[in-house]
Amino acid sequence: MTYEQFILDIYVRLFQQFELVLKGLTNEDLNYQPDSHSNSIGWLAWHTIRSQDRLNADLFEEEQLWIREKWYLKFNRKADPKETGNGHTAAQAAEFRAPDVQT
């Protein structure tokens, strides 16, 4: 297995798991925060995918999809390439609202 095949396999598995986790959830489910020290499923999914987008852009020396494809608009966020959720306080994570489930 080449390293390219290995990386592709990781992404395929990641997205398969996301499909299983997110299937059937409502927006209310995505934004539900069990307590003040827990992040919502929507925030966790966004953070994971944003982090991957940033890493991929750095790896392939390309612009992040977050910026190039204007995904920040769908999430009602700023076009900040450093904004991945790393370093968010509990309050910042609690303020996050996921867009519709299909997005």
Chimera marker file (.cmm) of the C-alpha trace (Angstrom):
<marker_set name="trace">
<marker id="1" x="0.000" y="0.000" z="0.000" r="1" g="1" b="0" radius="0.5"/>
<marker id="2" x="1.383" y="3.380" z="-0.959" r="1" g="1" b="0" radius="0.5"/>
<marker id="3" x="1.175" y="6.340" z="1.385" r="1" g="1" b="0" radius="0.5"/>
<marker id="4" x="-1.402" y="7.918" z="-0.974" r="1" g="1" b="0" radius="0.5"/>
<marker id="5" x="-3.606" y="4.822" z="-0.693" r="1" g="1" b="0" radius="0.5"/>
<marker id="6" x="-3.158" y="4.853" z="3.076" r="1" g="1" b="0" radius="0.5"/>
<marker id="7" x="-4.230" y="8.503" z="3.369" r="1" g="1" b="0" radius="0.5"/>
<marker id="8" x="-7.196" y="7.928" z="1.066" r="1" g="1" b="0" radius="0.5"/>
<marker id="9" x="-8.235" y="4.923" z="3.162" r="1" g="1" b="0" radius="0.5"/>
<marker id="10" x="-8.168" y="7.041" z="6.313" r="1" g="1" b="0" radius="0.5"/>
<marker id="11" x="-10.474" y="9.626" z="4.730" r="1" g="1" b="0" radius="0.5"/>
<marker id="12" x="-12.865" y="7.033" z="3.374" r="1" g="1" b="0" radius="0.5"/>
<marker id="13" x="-13.152" y="5.448" z="6.817" r="1" g="1" b="0" radius="0.5"/>
<marker id="14" x="-13.539" y="8.830" z="8.530" r="1" g="1" b="0" radius="0.5"/>
<marker id="15" x="-16.414" y="9.829" z="6.268" r="1" g="1" b="0" radius="0.5"/>
<marker id="16" x="-18.054" y="6.419" z="6.601" r="1" g="1" b="0" radius="0.5"/>
<marker id="17" x="-18.016" y="6.861" z="10.371" r="1" g="1" b="0" radius="0.5"/>
<marker id="18" x="-19.415" y="10.393" z="10.104" r="1" g="1" b="0" radius="0.5"/>
<marker id="19" x="-22.264" y="9.111" z="7.946" r="1" g="1" b="0" radius="0.5"/>
<marker id="20" x="-23.120" y="6.517" z="10.596" r="1" g="1" b="0" radius="0.5"/>
<marker id="21" x="-22.939" y="8.991" z="13.474" r="1" g="1" b="0" radius="0.5"/>
<marker id="22" x="-24.873" y="11.790" z="11.780" r="1" g="1" b="0" radius="0.5"/>
<marker id="23" x="-27.542" y="9.675" z="10.064" r="1" g="1" b="0" radius="0.5"/>
<marker id="24" x="-31.004" y="10.566" z="11.306" r="1" g="1" b="0" radius="0.5"/>
<marker id="25" x="-29.926" y="13.463" z="13.513" r="1" g="1" b="0" radius="0.5"/>
<marker id="26" x="-31.873" y="16.704" z="13.595" r="1" g="1" b="0" radius="0.5"/>
<marker id="27" x="-30.411" y="20.189" z="13.919" r="1" g="1" b="0" radius="0.5"/>
<marker id="28" x="-31.477" y="20.079" z="17.543" r="1" g="1" b="0" radius="0.5"/>
<marker id="29" x="-29.451" y="16.881" z="17.980" r="1" g="1" b="0" radius="0.5"/>
<marker id="30" x="-26.412" y="18.437" z="16.271" r="1" g="1" b="0" radius="0.5"/>
<marker id="31" x="-26.462" y="21.452" z="18.582" r="1" g="1" b="0" radius="0.5"/>
<marker id="32" x="-27.324" y="19.617" z="21.809" r="1" g="1" b="0" radius="0.5"/>
<marker id="33" x="-24.703" y="20.153" z="24.509" r="1" g="1" b="0" radius="0.5"/>
<marker id="34" x="-25.063" y="17.592" z="27.338" r="1" g="1" b="0" radius="0.5"/>
<marker id="35" x="-23.474" y="19.944" z="29.856" r="1" g="1" b="0" radius="0.5"/>
<marker id="36" x="-21.380" y="23.108" z="29.934" r="1" g="1" b="0" radius="0.5"/>
<marker id="37" x="-18.127" y="21.156" z="29.621" r="1" g="1" b="0" radius="0.5"/>
<marker id="38" x="-19.173" y="19.019" z="26.642" r="1" g="1" b="0" radius="0.5"/>
<marker id="39" x="-19.149" y="19.954" z="22.984" r="1" g="1" b="0" radius="0.5"/>
<marker id="40" x="-22.060" y="19.303" z="20.662" r="1" g="1" b="0" radius="0.5"/>
<marker id="41" x="-21.901" y="16.671" z="17.934" r="1" g="1" b="0" radius="0.5"/>
<marker id="42" x="-22.164" y="19.470" z="15.369" r="1" g="1" b="0" radius="0.5"/>
<marker id="43" x="-19.156" y="21.281" z="16.813" r="1" g="1" b="0" radius="0.5"/>
<marker id="44" x="-17.120" y="18.059" z="16.994" r="1" g="1" b="0" radius="0.5"/>
<marker id="45" x="-17.907" y="17.163" z="13.376" r="1" g="1" b="0" radius="0.5"/>
<marker id="46" x="-17.113" y="20.708" z="12.193" r="1" g="1" b="0" radius="0.5"/>
<marker id="47" x="-13.864" y="20.816" z="14.189" r="1" g="1" b="0" radius="0.5"/>
<marker id="48" x="-12.707" y="17.442" z="12.835" r="1" g="1" b="0" radius="0.5"/>
<marker id="49" x="-13.420" y="18.296" z="9.200" r="1" g="1" b="0" radius="0.5"/>
<marker id="50" x="-12.021" y="21.836" z="9.496" r="1" g="1" b="0" radius="0.5"/>
<marker id="51" x="-8.824" y="20.513" z="11.023" r="1" g="1" b="0" radius="0.5"/>
<marker id="52" x="-8.475" y="17.982" z="8.202" r="1" g="1" b="0" radius="0.5"/>
<marker id="53" x="-9.107" y="20.692" z="5.611" r="1" g="1" b="0" radius="0.5"/>
<marker id="54" x="-6.390" y="22.875" z="7.112" r="1" g="1" b="0" radius="0.5"/>
<marker id="55" x="-3.911" y="19.996" z="7.285" r="1" g="1" b="0" radius="0.5"/>
<marker id="56" x="-4.656" y="18.917" z="3.714" r="1" g="1" b="0" radius="0.5"/>
<marker id="57" x="-4.245" y="22.445" z="2.403" r="1" g="1" b="0" radius="0.5"/>
<marker id="58" x="-0.868" y="22.702" z="4.116" r="1" g="1" b="0" radius="0.5"/>
<marker id="59" x="0.188" y="19.265" z="2.887" r="1" g="1" b="0" radius="0.5"/>
<marker id="60" x="-0.780" y="19.894" z="-0.727" r="1" g="1" b="0" radius="0.5"/>
<marker id="61" x="0.095" y="23.596" z="-0.660" r="1" g="1" b="0" radius="0.5"/>
<marker id="62" x="-3.407" y="24.584" z="-1.720" r="1" g="1" b="0" radius="0.5"/>
<marker id="63" x="-6.028" y="26.971" z="-0.447" r="1" g="1" b="0" radius="0.5"/>
<marker id="64" x="-8.381" y="25.463" z="2.113" r="1" g="1" b="0" radius="0.5"/>
<marker id="65" x="-11.784" y="24.365" z="0.848" r="1" g="1" b="0" radius="0.5"/>
<marker id="66" x="-13.180" y="26.386" z="3.752" r="1" g="1" b="0" radius="0.5"/>
<marker id="67" x="-12.028" y="29.516" z="1.906" r="1" g="1" b="0" radius="0.5"/>
<marker id="68" x="-11.984" y="28.477" z="-1.750" r="1" g="1" b="0" radius="0.5"/>
<marker id="69" x="-15.442" y="26.850" z="-1.724" r="1" g="1" b="0" radius="0.5"/>
<marker id="70" x="-16.826" y="29.457" z="0.746" r="1" g="1" b="0" radius="0.5"/>
<marker id="71" x="-17.914" y="26.858" z="3.288" r="1" g="1" b="0" radius="0.5"/>
<marker id="72" x="-17.558" y="29.505" z="6.002" r="1" g="1" b="0" radius="0.5"/>
<marker id="73" x="-20.737" y="31.115" z="4.630" r="1" g="1" b="0" radius="0.5"/>
<marker id="74" x="-22.718" y="27.897" z="5.097" r="1" g="1" b="0" radius="0.5"/>
<marker id="75" x="-21.590" y="27.818" z="8.720" r="1" g="1" b="0" radius="0.5"/>
<marker id="76" x="-22.147" y="31.537" z="9.305" r="1" g="1" b="0" radius="0.5"/>
<marker id="77" x="-18.506" y="31.982" z="10.290" r="1" g="1" b="0" radius="0.5"/>
<marker id="78" x="-15.604" y="34.176" z="9.234" r="1" g="1" b="0" radius="0.5"/>
<marker id="79" x="-13.286" y="33.333" z="6.345" r="1" g="1" b="0" radius="0.5"/>
<marker id="80" x="-10.393" y="32.758" z="8.738" r="1" g="1" b="0" radius="0.5"/>
<marker id="81" x="-8.079" y="29.948" z="7.577" r="1" g="1" b="0" radius="0.5"/>
<marker id="82" x="-6.855" y="29.475" z="11.175" r="1" g="1" b="0" radius="0.5"/>
<marker id="83" x="-10.379" y="28.994" z="12.565" r="1" g="1" b="0" radius="0.5"/>
<marker id="84" x="-10.689" y="25.265" z="13.203" r="1" g="1" b="0" radius="0.5"/>
<marker id="85" x="-11.960" y="25.216" z="16.759" r="1" g="1" b="0" radius="0.5"/>
<marker id="86" x="-8.528" y="24.589" z="18.280" r="1" g="1" b="0" radius="0.5"/>
<marker id="87" x="-8.302" y="26.681" z="21.404" r="1" g="1" b="0" radius="0.5"/>
<marker id="88" x="-12.027" y="27.369" z="21.603" r="1" g="1" b="0" radius="0.5"/>
<marker id="89" x="-13.255" y="27.989" z="25.098" r="1" g="1" b="0" radius="0.5"/>
<marker id="90" x="-16.282" y="26.101" z="26.384" r="1" g="1" b="0" radius="0.5"/>
<marker id="91" x="-18.334" y="29.252" z="25.770" r="1" g="1" b="0" radius="0.5"/>
<marker id="92" x="-17.142" y="29.545" z="22.165" r="1" g="1" b="0" radius="0.5"/>
<marker id="93" x="-17.946" y="25.906" z="21.475" r="1" g="1" b="0" radius="0.5"/>
<marker id="94" x="-21.381" y="26.359" z="23.079" r="1" g="1" b="0" radius="0.5"/>
<marker id="95" x="-22.104" y="29.316" z="20.784" r="1" g="1" b="0" radius="0.5"/>
<marker id="96" x="-21.462" y="27.197" z="17.673" r="1" g="1" b="0" radius="0.5"/>
<marker id="97" x="-24.565" y="26.353" z="15.658" r="1" g="1" b="0" radius="0.5"/>
<marker id="98" x="-24.398" y="23.706" z="12.975" r="1" g="1" b="0" radius="0.5"/>
<marker id="99" x="-26.093" y="24.404" z="9.669" r="1" g="1" b="0" radius="0.5"/>
<marker id="100" x="-28.732" y="21.996" z="8.371" r="1" g="1" b="0" radius="0.5"/>
<marker id="101" x="-27.958" y="18.297" z="8.665" r="1" g="1" b="0" radius="0.5"/>
<marker id="102" x="-27.392" y="17.895" z="4.902" r="1" g="1" b="0" radius="0.5"/>
<marker id="103" x="-24.572" y="20.466" z="4.936" r="1" g="1" b="0" radius="0.5"/>
<link id1="1" id2="2" r="1" g="1" b="0" radius="0.2"/>
<link id1="2" id2="3" r="1" g="1" b="0" radius="0.2"/>
<link id1="3" id2="4" r="1" g="1" b="0" radius="0.2"/>
<link id1="4" id2="5" r="1" g="1" b="0" radius="0.2"/>
<link id1="5" id2="6" r="1" g="1" b="0" radius="0.2"/>
<link id1="6" id2="7" r="1" g="1" b="0" radius="0.2"/>
<link id1="7" id2="8" r="1" g="1" b="0" radius="0.2"/>
<link id1="8" id2="9" r="1" g="1" b="0" radius="0.2"/>
<link id1="9" id2="10" r="1" g="1" b="0" radius="0.2"/>
<link id1="10" id2="11" r="1" g="1" b="0" radius="0.2"/>
<link id1="11" id2="12" r="1" g="1" b="0" radius="0.2"/>
<link id1="12" id2="13" r="1" g="1" b="0" radius="0.2"/>
<link id1="13" id2="14" r="1" g="1" b="0" radius="0.2"/>
<link id1="14" id2="15" r="1" g="1" b="0" radius="0.2"/>
<link id1="15" id2="16" r="1" g="1" b="0" radius="0.2"/>
<link id1="16" id2="17" r="1" g="1" b="0" radius="0.2"/>
<link id1="17" id2="18" r="1" g="1" b="0" radius="0.2"/>
<link id1="18" id2="19" r="1" g="1" b="0" radius="0.2"/>
<link id1="19" id2="20" r="1" g="1" b="0" radius="0.2"/>
<link id1="20" id2="21" r="1" g="1" b="0" radius="0.2"/>
<link id1="21" id2="22" r="1" g="1" b="0" radius="0.2"/>
<link id1="22" id2="23" r="1" g="1" b="0" radius="0.2"/>
<link id1="23" id2="24" r="1" g="1" b="0" radius="0.2"/>
<link id1="24" id2="25" r="1" g="1" b="0" radius="0.2"/>
<link id1="25" id2="26" r="1" g="1" b="0" radius="0.2"/>
<link id1="26" id2="27" r="1" g="1" b="0" radius="0.2"/>
<link id1="27" id2="28" r="1" g="1" b="0" radius="0.2"/>
<link id1="28" id2="29" r="1" g="1" b="0" radius="0.2"/>
<link id1="29" id2="30" r="1" g="1" b="0" radius="0.2"/>
<link id1="30" id2="31" r="1" g="1" b="0" radius="0.2"/>
<link id1="31" id2="32" r="1" g="1" b="0" radius="0.2"/>
<link id1="32" id2="33" r="1" g="1" b="0" radius="0.2"/>
<link id1="33" id2="34" r="1" g="1" b="0" radius="0.2"/>
<link id1="34" id2="35" r="1" g="1" b="0" radius="0.2"/>
<link id1="35" id2="36" r="1" g="1" b="0" radius="0.2"/>
<link id1="36" id2="37" r="1" g="1" b="0" radius="0.2"/>
<link id1="37" id2="38" r="1" g="1" b="0" radius="0.2"/>
<link id1="38" id2="39" r="1" g="1" b="0" radius="0.2"/>
<link id1="39" id2="40" r="1" g="1" b="0" radius="0.2"/>
<link id1="40" id2="41" r="1" g="1" b="0" radius="0.2"/>
<link id1="41" id2="42" r="1" g="1" b="0" radius="0.2"/>
<link id1="42" id2="43" r="1" g="1" b="0" radius="0.2"/>
<link id1="43" id2="44" r="1" g="1" b="0" radius="0.2"/>
<link id1="44" id2="45" r="1" g="1" b="0" radius="0.2"/>
<link id1="45" id2="46" r="1" g="1" b="0" radius="0.2"/>
<link id1="46" id2="47" r="1" g="1" b="0" radius="0.2"/>
<link id1="47" id2="48" r="1" g="1" b="0" radius="0.2"/>
<link id1="48" id2="49" r="1" g="1" b="0" radius="0.2"/>
<link id1="49" id2="50" r="1" g="1" b="0" radius="0.2"/>
<link id1="50" id2="51" r="1" g="1" b="0" radius="0.2"/>
<link id1="51" id2="52" r="1" g="1" b="0" radius="0.2"/>
<link id1="52" id2="53" r="1" g="1" b="0" radius="0.2"/>
<link id1="53" id2="54" r="1" g="1" b="0" radius="0.2"/>
<link id1="54" id2="55" r="1" g="1" b="0" radius="0.2"/>
<link id1="55" id2="56" r="1" g="1" b="0" radius="0.2"/>
<link id1="56" id2="57" r="1" g="1" b="0" radius="0.2"/>
<link id1="57" id2="58" r="1" g="1" b="0" radius="0.2"/>
<link id1="58" id2="59" r="1" g="1" b="0" radius="0.2"/>
<link id1="59" id2="60" r="1" g="1" b="0" radius="0.2"/>
<link id1="60" id2="61" r="1" g="1" b="0" radius="0.2"/>
<link id1="61" id2="62" r="1" g="1" b="0" radius="0.2"/>
<link id1="62" id2="63" r="1" g="1" b="0" radius="0.2"/>
<link id1="63" id2="64" r="1" g="1" b="0" radius="0.2"/>
<link id1="64" id2="65" r="1" g="1" b="0" radius="0.2"/>
<link id1="65" id2="66" r="1" g="1" b="0" radius="0.2"/>
<link id1="66" id2="67" r="1" g="1" b="0" radius="0.2"/>
<link id1="67" id2="68" r="1" g="1" b="0" radius="0.2"/>
<link id1="68" id2="69" r="1" g="1" b="0" radius="0.2"/>
<link id1="69" id2="70" r="1" g="1" b="0" radius="0.2"/>
<link id1="70" id2="71" r="1" g="1" b="0" radius="0.2"/>
<link id1="71" id2="72" r="1" g="1" b="0" radius="0.2"/>
<link id1="72" id2="73" r="1" g="1" b="0" radius="0.2"/>
<link id1="73" id2="74" r="1" g="1" b="0" radius="0.2"/>
<link id1="74" id2="75" r="1" g="1" b="0" radius="0.2"/>
<link id1="75" id2="76" r="1" g="1" b="0" radius="0.2"/>
<link id1="76" id2="77" r="1" g="1" b="0" radius="0.2"/>
<link id1="77" id2="78" r="1" g="1" b="0" radius="0.2"/>
<link id1="78" id2="79" r="1" g="1" b="0" radius="0.2"/>
<link id1="79" id2="80" r="1" g="1" b="0" radius="0.2"/>
<link id1="80" id2="81" r="1" g="1" b="0" radius="0.2"/>
<link id1="81" id2="82" r="1" g="1" b="0" radius="0.2"/>
<link id1="82" id2="83" r="1" g="1" b="0" radius="0.2"/>
<link id1="83" id2="84" r="1" g="1" b="0" radius="0.2"/>
<link id1="84" id2="85" r="1" g="1" b="0" radius="0.2"/>
<link id1="85" id2="86" r="1" g="1" b="0" radius="0.2"/>
<link id1="86" id2="87" r="1" g="1" b="0" radius="0.2"/>
<link id1="87" id2="88" r="1" g="1" b="0" radius="0.2"/>
<link id1="88" id2="89" r="1" g="1" b="0" radius="0.2"/>
<link id1="89" id2="90" r="1" g="1" b="0" radius="0.2"/>
<link id1="90" id2="91" r="1" g="1" b="0" radius="0.2"/>
<link id1="91" id2="92" r="1" g="1" b="0" radius="0.2"/>
<link id1="92" id2="93" r="1" g="1" b="0" radius="0.2"/>
<link id1="93" id2="94" r="1" g="1" b="0" radius="0.2"/>
<link id1="94" id2="95" r="1" g="1" b="0" radius="0.2"/>
<link id1="95" id2="96" r="1" g="1" b="0" radius="0.2"/>
<link id1="96" id2="97" r="1" g="1" b="0" radius="0.2"/>
<link id1="97" id2="98" r="1" g="1" b="0" radius="0.2"/>
<link id1="98" id2="99" r="1" g="1" b="0" radius="0.2"/>
<link id1="99" id2="100" r="1" g="1" b="0" radius="0.2"/>
<link id1="100" id2="101" r="1" g="1" b="0" radius="0.2"/>
<link id1="101" id2="102" r="1" g="1" b="0" radius="0.2"/>
<link id1="102" id2="103" r="1" g="1" b="0" radius="0.2"/>
</marker_set>
